[in-house]
């Protein structure tokens, strides 16, 4: 398994987001794209910063895990990966699992977002392990 990059985001994330026209992105965790954005609402409530991970599960890095999850009956597309990540998080941190937002997943992309930076760090760590080790 490749070593996961150290979690480092801009010290002043709000300023970084503003300078990037509302969305700061990093591909440091490739094949996962990390983003932080403003102007997100949930049920009429404004979210100060939405932290999001996104990836395309059809990329080469996912092949081995895709085979494993398909054998377990999960479709290895964006929806299947979203459910897999949520289920794995549920086992170790049920409260965090309840804070994951998977409503932006689609067939070609798994998109999961949270409202806190620390939640996103935990989310990306879990997802990294799933990608680079057998499910």
GROMACS elastic network, one bead per residue, 0.5 to 0.9 nm:
[ bonds ]
;  ai    aj funct       b0    kb
    1     4     6  0.84928   500
    1   129     6  0.80425   500
    1   131     6  0.89582   500
    1   132     6  0.53142   500
    1   133     6  0.65768   500
    2   132     6  0.72238   500
    3     6     6  0.89735   500
    4     7     6  0.87133   500
    4    29     6  0.71112   500
    4   125     6  0.77502   500
    4   128     6  0.71300   500
    4   129     6  0.86281   500
    5     8     6  0.84952   500
    5    28     6  0.69423   500
    5    29     6  0.63651   500
    7   121     6  0.69271   500
    8    11     6  0.84869   500
    9    12     6  0.84117   500
    9    13     6  0.70816   500
    9    26     6  0.87947   500
   10    13     6  0.50928   500
   10    14     6  0.87053   500
   10    15     6  0.86635   500
   10    16     6  0.67525   500
   11    14     6  0.88490   500
   11    15     6  0.89586   500
   11    16     6  0.86557   500
   12    15     6  0.54896   500
   12    16     6  0.63762   500
   12    17     6  0.87883   500
   13    17     6  0.60340   500
   13    18     6  0.85009   500
   13    24     6  0.80445   500
   13    36     6  0.79704   500
   13    49     6  0.89069   500
   14    17     6  0.51457   500
   14    18     6  0.61906   500
   14    19     6  0.86454   500
   14    22     6  0.89263   500
   14    36     6  0.89496   500
   14    37     6  0.86332   500
   14    38     6  0.83083   500
   14    49     6  0.80153   500
   15    18     6  0.50147   500
   15    19     6  0.60979   500
   15    20     6  0.85701   500
   16    19     6  0.51486   500
   16    20     6  0.62477   500
   16    21     6  0.88634   500
   16    22     6  0.85818   500
   16    23     6  0.81992   500
   16    24     6  0.63491   500
   17    20     6  0.50954   500
   17    21     6  0.64069   500
   17    23     6  0.50264   500
   17    25     6  0.86930   500
   17    36     6  0.70415   500
   17    37     6  0.63455   500
   17    38     6  0.73466   500
   18    21     6  0.52618   500
   18    22     6  0.52570   500
   18    23     6  0.74203   500
   18    24     6  0.82440   500
   18    37     6  0.89447   500
   18    38     6  0.85162   500
   19    22     6  0.74246   500
   19    23     6  0.85433   500
   19    24     6  0.83267   500
   20    23     6  0.56743   500
   20    24     6  0.58046   500
   20    25     6  0.86310   500
   21    24     6  0.81029   500
   22    36     6  0.83866   500
   22    37     6  0.56215   500
   22    38     6  0.56817   500
   22    39     6  0.74767   500
   23    35     6  0.66168   500
   23    36     6  0.57126   500
   23    38     6  0.68051   500
   24    34     6  0.82921   500
   24    35     6  0.54835   500
   24    36     6  0.52306   500
   24    37     6  0.63343   500
   25    33     6  0.69166   500
   25    34     6  0.55968   500
   25    36     6  0.65457   500
   25    37     6  0.86448   500
   26    29     6  0.74369   500
   26    30     6  0.85390   500
   26    32     6  0.87537   500
   26    33     6  0.59040   500
   26    34     6  0.52019   500
   26    35     6  0.63986   500
   27    30     6  0.50898   500
   27    31     6  0.72669   500
   27    32     6  0.65808   500
   27    34     6  0.64364   500
   27    35     6  0.88644   500
   28    31     6  0.84783   500
   28    32     6  0.79682   500
   28    33     6  0.75037   500
   28    34     6  0.79745   500
   29    32     6  0.52109   500
   29    33     6  0.64430   500
   29    34     6  0.73235   500
   29   124     6  0.83752   500
   29   128     6  0.81264   500
   30    33     6  0.61431   500
   30    34     6  0.87717   500
   30    55     6  0.84332   500
   31    54     6  0.85716   500
   31    55     6  0.62213   500
   31    56     6  0.77176   500
   31    57     6  0.89301   500
   31    59     6  0.79098   500
   31    61     6  0.74546   500
   32    53     6  0.63463   500
   32    54     6  0.57017   500
   32    56     6  0.81261   500
   32   124     6  0.80520   500
   32   127     6  0.85694   500
   32   128     6  0.80341   500
   33    52     6  0.80901   500
   33    53     6  0.55859   500
   33    54     6  0.52161   500
   33    55     6  0.62910   500
   34    51     6  0.74705   500
   34    52     6  0.58115   500
   34    54     6  0.67040   500
   34   120     6  0.88318   500
   34   124     6  0.83462   500
   35    50     6  0.80704   500
   35    51     6  0.58584   500
   35    52     6  0.50931   500
   35    53     6  0.63574   500
   35    54     6  0.81758   500
   36    49     6  0.63294   500
   36    50     6  0.55736   500
   36    52     6  0.62099   500
   36    53     6  0.89434   500
   36   117     6  0.87807   500
   37    40     6  0.73280   500
   37    48     6  0.83442   500
   37    49     6  0.54801   500
   37    50     6  0.52790   500
   37    51     6  0.66937   500
   37    52     6  0.81538   500
   38    41     6  0.89689   500
   38    46     6  0.88456   500
   38    47     6  0.71553   500
   38    48     6  0.60574   500
   38    49     6  0.50305   500
   38    50     6  0.63479   500
   39    46     6  0.70869   500
   39    47     6  0.70574   500
   39    48     6  0.74128   500
   39    49     6  0.78038   500
   39    50     6  0.84321   500
   40    45     6  0.84923   500
   40    46     6  0.60225   500
   40    47     6  0.53876   500
   40    48     6  0.74866   500
   40    49     6  0.74365   500
   40    50     6  0.66084   500
   41    44     6  0.58517   500
   41    45     6  0.53099   500
   41    47     6  0.55078   500
   41    48     6  0.88031   500
   42    45     6  0.51344   500
   42    46     6  0.64868   500
   42    47     6  0.70120   500
   43    46     6  0.84506   500
   46    49     6  0.89134   500
   47    50     6  0.63264   500
   47   115     6  0.68444   500
   48   115     6  0.78343   500
   49   114     6  0.87857   500
   49   115     6  0.63023   500
   49   116     6  0.74714   500
   49   117     6  0.85144   500
   50   113     6  0.64919   500
   50   114     6  0.59221   500
   50   116     6  0.72345   500
   50   117     6  0.84206   500
   51   112     6  0.84837   500
   51   113     6  0.53945   500
   51   114     6  0.52887   500
   51   115     6  0.59794   500
   51   116     6  0.66630   500
   51   117     6  0.63686   500
   51   119     6  0.84593   500
   51   120     6  0.60850   500
   52   111     6  0.69347   500
   52   112     6  0.56504   500
   52   114     6  0.64007   500
   52   115     6  0.86974   500
   52   120     6  0.70657   500
   53   110     6  0.79531   500
   53   111     6  0.57965   500
   53   112     6  0.55089   500
   53   113     6  0.62891   500
   53   114     6  0.89884   500
   53   120     6  0.77920   500
   53   123     6  0.82072   500
   53   124     6  0.70729   500
   54   105     6  0.87029   500
   54   109     6  0.66928   500
   54   110     6  0.54960   500
   54   112     6  0.65889   500
   54   113     6  0.86170   500
   55    58     6  0.88949   500
   55    59     6  0.85777   500
   55    78     6  0.80399   500
   55   108     6  0.84676   500
   55   109     6  0.55736   500
   55   110     6  0.54505   500
   55   111     6  0.68327   500
   56    59     6  0.60076   500
   56    62     6  0.87402   500
   56    77     6  0.80505   500
   56    78     6  0.70156   500
   56   107     6  0.88503   500
   56   108     6  0.57650   500
   56   110     6  0.63630   500
   57    60     6  0.82319   500
   57    61     6  0.81588   500
   57    62     6  0.58246   500
   57    63     6  0.82703   500
   57    66     6  0.78035   500
   57    76     6  0.68556   500
   57    77     6  0.59335   500
   57    78     6  0.63690   500
   57    81     6  0.74419   500
   57   107     6  0.89516   500
   57   108     6  0.70091   500
   57   109     6  0.66459   500
   57   110     6  0.71874   500
   57   131     6  0.89555   500
   58    61     6  0.82865   500
   58    62     6  0.65830   500
   58    63     6  0.74655   500
   58    66     6  0.84208   500
   58    76     6  0.80110   500
   58    77     6  0.72369   500
   58    78     6  0.88605   500
   58   108     6  0.72919   500
   58   109     6  0.86073   500
   59    62     6  0.58425   500
   59    63     6  0.73147   500
   60    63     6  0.55548   500
   60    64     6  0.86922   500
   61    64     6  0.75815   500
   61    65     6  0.84510   500
   61   131     6  0.69678   500
   61   132     6  0.73522   500
   62    65     6  0.55123   500
   62    66     6  0.57037   500
   62    67     6  0.85581   500
   62    76     6  0.89089   500
   62   130     6  0.89691   500
   62   131     6  0.57789   500
   62   132     6  0.75756   500
   63    66     6  0.50408   500
   63    67     6  0.62716   500
   63    68     6  0.88157   500
   63   131     6  0.88127   500
   64    67     6  0.53184   500
   64    68     6  0.65498   500
   64    69     6  0.88942   500
   64   131     6  0.83170   500
   64   132     6  0.82783   500
   64   133     6  0.80985   500
   64   134     6  0.68274   500
   64   135     6  0.87683   500
   65    68     6  0.50125   500
   65    69     6  0.61224   500
   65    70     6  0.84083   500
   65    76     6  0.85614   500
   65   130     6  0.71800   500
   65   131     6  0.62167   500
   65   132     6  0.74548   500
   65   133     6  0.69009   500
   65   134     6  0.52306   500
   65   135     6  0.56858   500
   66    69     6  0.52330   500
   66    70     6  0.59306   500
   66    71     6  0.85050   500
   66    74     6  0.88242   500
   66    75     6  0.82128   500
   66    76     6  0.53520   500
   66    77     6  0.85473   500
   66    81     6  0.88966   500
   66   131     6  0.86391   500
   66   134     6  0.88270   500
   66   135     6  0.83321   500
   67    70     6  0.51890   500
   67    71     6  0.62370   500
   67    72     6  0.88314   500
   67    76     6  0.79783   500
   68    71     6  0.52246   500
   68    72     6  0.65811   500
   68    74     6  0.89829   500
   68   134     6  0.66443   500
   68   135     6  0.60149   500
   69    72     6  0.50306   500
   69    73     6  0.65899   500
   69    74     6  0.54763   500
   69    75     6  0.72634   500
   69    76     6  0.65776   500
   69    80     6  0.86499   500
   69    81     6  0.87821   500
   69    84     6  0.83706   500
   69   134     6  0.86030   500
   69   135     6  0.63194   500
   70    73     6  0.51067   500
   70    75     6  0.56008   500
   70    76     6  0.60870   500
   71    74     6  0.73279   500
   72    75     6  0.89289   500
   74    77     6  0.86223   500
   74    80     6  0.57663   500
   74    81     6  0.82070   500
   74    83     6  0.87435   500
   74    84     6  0.80247   500
   75    78     6  0.85607   500
   75    79     6  0.77460   500
   75    80     6  0.51389   500
   75    81     6  0.78816   500
   76    79     6  0.77341   500
   76    80     6  0.52767   500
   76    81     6  0.60468   500
   76   107     6  0.88977   500
   77    80     6  0.52266   500
   77    81     6  0.60605   500
   77    82     6  0.85059   500
   77   106     6  0.76962   500
   77   107     6  0.51774   500
   77   108     6  0.62314   500
   77   109     6  0.71731   500
   77   110     6  0.75024   500
   78    81     6  0.51932   500
   78    82     6  0.60789   500
   78    83     6  0.86893   500
   78   105     6  0.55803   500
   78   106     6  0.52117   500
   78   108     6  0.55604   500
   78   111     6  0.74357   500
   79    82     6  0.50791   500
   79    83     6  0.63152   500
   79    84     6  0.85942   500
   79   102     6  0.82633   500
   79   105     6  0.56122   500
   79   106     6  0.58262   500
   79   107     6  0.61137   500
   79   108     6  0.85925   500
   79   109     6  0.78211   500
   79   110     6  0.63798   500
   79   111     6  0.88160   500
   80    83     6  0.51936   500
   80    84     6  0.60741   500
   80    85     6  0.86387   500
   80   107     6  0.84923   500
   80   110     6  0.83066   500
   81    85     6  0.60532   500
   81    86     6  0.84622   500
   81   105     6  0.88759   500
   81   109     6  0.88663   500
   81   110     6  0.63429   500
   82    85     6  0.52880   500
   82    86     6  0.62030   500
   82    87     6  0.86060   500
   82   102     6  0.63507   500
   82   105     6  0.69113   500
   82   110     6  0.58005   500
   82   111     6  0.72661   500
   82   112     6  0.70170   500
   83    86     6  0.50639   500
   83    87     6  0.60249   500
   83    88     6  0.85852   500
   83   102     6  0.81615   500
   84    87     6  0.51180   500
   84    88     6  0.61830   500
   84    89     6  0.85599   500
   84   130     6  0.88942   500
   84   135     6  0.89473   500
   85    88     6  0.52169   500
   85    89     6  0.60947   500
   85    90     6  0.84365   500
   85    97     6  0.88124   500
   85   123     6  0.81190   500
   85   126     6  0.73361   500
   85   127     6  0.63916   500
   85   130     6  0.78797   500
   86    89     6  0.51161   500
   86    90     6  0.59470   500
   86    91     6  0.87764   500
   86    96     6  0.89240   500
   86    97     6  0.56956   500
   86    98     6  0.85370   500
   86   100     6  0.72532   500
   86   102     6  0.86093   500
   87    91     6  0.65219   500
   87    97     6  0.76274   500
   88    91     6  0.53446   500
   88    92     6  0.69664   500
   88    93     6  0.86521   500
   88    97     6  0.85751   500
   88   126     6  0.77441   500
   88   130     6  0.88743   500
   89    92     6  0.54202   500
   89    93     6  0.55637   500
   89    94     6  0.67451   500
   89    95     6  0.89758   500
   89    96     6  0.70431   500
   89    97     6  0.55447   500
   89   122     6  0.88097   500
   89   123     6  0.76582   500
   89   126     6  0.71722   500
   90    93     6  0.52814   500
   90    95     6  0.76117   500
   90    96     6  0.73386   500
   90    97     6  0.50263   500
   90    98     6  0.79656   500
   91    94     6  0.64494   500
   91    97     6  0.86338   500
   92    96     6  0.88580   500
   92    97     6  0.88656   500
   93    96     6  0.54185   500
   93    97     6  0.63714   500
   93    98     6  0.89329   500
   94    98     6  0.63933   500
   94    99     6  0.89401   500
   95    98     6  0.52143   500
   95    99     6  0.67338   500
   96    99     6  0.50657   500
   96   100     6  0.66083   500
   96   114     6  0.89875   500
   96   119     6  0.68474   500
   96   122     6  0.87432   500
   96   123     6  0.86091   500
   97   100     6  0.54185   500
   97   101     6  0.88669   500
   98   101     6  0.82782   500
   99   113     6  0.86385   500
   99   114     6  0.63498   500
   99   115     6  0.78320   500
   99   119     6  0.83402   500
  100   112     6  0.65425   500
  100   113     6  0.60842   500
  100   114     6  0.55102   500
  100   115     6  0.85667   500
  100   119     6  0.86451   500
  100   123     6  0.86455   500
  101   104     6  0.77889   500
  101   111     6  0.83601   500
  101   112     6  0.55133   500
  101   113     6  0.52086   500
  101   114     6  0.62468   500
  102   105     6  0.57971   500
  102   110     6  0.79742   500
  102   111     6  0.63114   500
  102   113     6  0.69017   500
  103   106     6  0.85953   500
  103   111     6  0.78652   500
  103   112     6  0.76907   500
  103   113     6  0.89580   500
  104   109     6  0.85712   500
  104   110     6  0.75964   500
  104   111     6  0.55570   500
  104   112     6  0.70518   500
  104   113     6  0.86350   500
  105   108     6  0.81440   500
  105   109     6  0.58742   500
  105   112     6  0.71529   500
  106   109     6  0.52738   500
  106   110     6  0.63672   500
  106   111     6  0.78157   500
  107   110     6  0.76680   500
  112   123     6  0.86505   500
  113   120     6  0.74384   500
  113   123     6  0.89145   500
  114   117     6  0.77815   500
  114   119     6  0.65216   500
  114   120     6  0.62142   500
  114   123     6  0.87117   500
  115   119     6  0.74448   500
  115   120     6  0.79698   500
  116   119     6  0.52715   500
  116   120     6  0.64365   500
  116   121     6  0.88678   500
  117   120     6  0.50481   500
  117   121     6  0.62719   500
  117   122     6  0.88028   500
  118   121     6  0.50355   500
  118   122     6  0.63957   500
  118   123     6  0.85755   500
  119   122     6  0.52296   500
  119   123     6  0.61089   500
  119   124     6  0.86843   500
  120   124     6  0.60169   500
  120   125     6  0.84469   500
  121   124     6  0.52905   500
  121   125     6  0.62084   500
  121   126     6  0.87245   500
  122   125     6  0.51426   500
  122   126     6  0.62627   500
  122   127     6  0.86304   500
  123   126     6  0.52767   500
  123   127     6  0.61534   500
  123   128     6  0.85529   500
  124   127     6  0.50184   500
  124   128     6  0.59263   500
  124   129     6  0.85903   500
  125   128     6  0.51617   500
  125   129     6  0.63725   500
  125   130     6  0.87695   500
  126   129     6  0.52998   500
  126   130     6  0.63606   500
  126   131     6  0.88197   500
  127   130     6  0.50491   500
  127   131     6  0.62137   500
  127   132     6  0.87065   500
  128   131     6  0.52137   500
  128   132     6  0.62435   500
  128   133     6  0.84430   500
  129   132     6  0.53620   500
  129   133     6  0.57632   500
  129   134     6  0.85216   500
  129   135     6  0.87400   500
  130   133     6  0.55048   500
  130   134     6  0.66884   500
  130   135     6  0.58610   500
  131   134     6  0.75834   500
  131   135     6  0.79798   500
  132   135     6  0.88875   500
